[in-house]
């Protein structure tokens, strides 16, 4: 018997409905919200080349800010944009602090102008948004497809067809065909999201 993750019940729930449940202190909804957007939030510091330890601090700080601001979030439908903007600003402030520290170590003043970083922020935001669209599309395909595609494309090293077939209870010869159908479903889900 497989155990169902309670966050799965929120998989098809809109951001607006999820935020409403979070405002009512629904812990499972909060966990689902973090699960939905953790990849987006964490990917931004990585793109800014923030070291892992500092990226983890930024990640936690963003979620703490969201939790604190949840009741004041005017437009829950714009949650993704809020997360992008808040995380990017935290990364820029981190970069500014690091540049000041580097300047102090060199014995001179170094200033990082946040306004000059706007093109970088926009570029990183666009890339992070695309990544999130892929995660959203992937989350929407059937579980069997998710499991198969994870084994074939996300694991290192990728699993051989025989192992995937055994794990999913399928004939080895059917893996290529089913993989093609699953990729087709993923492609359709991406197109529906405008990717």
Secondary structure, 3 states (H helix, E strand, C coil): CCCCCHHHHHCCCCHHHHHHHHHCCCHHHHHHHHHHHHHHHHHHHHHCCCCHHHHHHHHHHHHHHHHHHHHHCCCHHHHHHHHHHHHHHHHHHHHHHHHHHHHHHHCCCCCCCHHHHHHHHHHHHHHHHHHHHHHHHHHHCCHHHHHHHHHHHHCCCCCCHHHHHHHHCCCHHHHHHHHHHHHHHHHHHHHHCCC
